[in-house]
């Protein structure tokens, strides 16, 4: 399982849906969707500002994360963005890998 941060913002039509059904109904719908692709919602928060929702999801793979984001965006009532989250140990492993790289203008 991988961890993903999903942020979402509601245009007017999406905000009207939240007002009508409430935050807990939205949470239940998101949890059902995520569980449907074999994942789990670790945290779900509404917020003020540019983004209206912050989620941390445990998902089986990148394809499941893409499926969730595509489905939400295709519905048109929210705009979701997904970020892959890495553990400190994964960064340690990445730092140990040898990468042959030539910066622009050096080759």
Buried (B, 14 or more C-beta within 10 A) or exposed (E): EBBBBBBBBBEEEBBEBBEEEEEEEBBEEBBEBBEEBEBEBEEBEBEEEEBBBBBBBBBEEEEBBBBBBEEBBEEEBBBBEBEEEEEEEEEEEEEEEEEEEEEEEEE
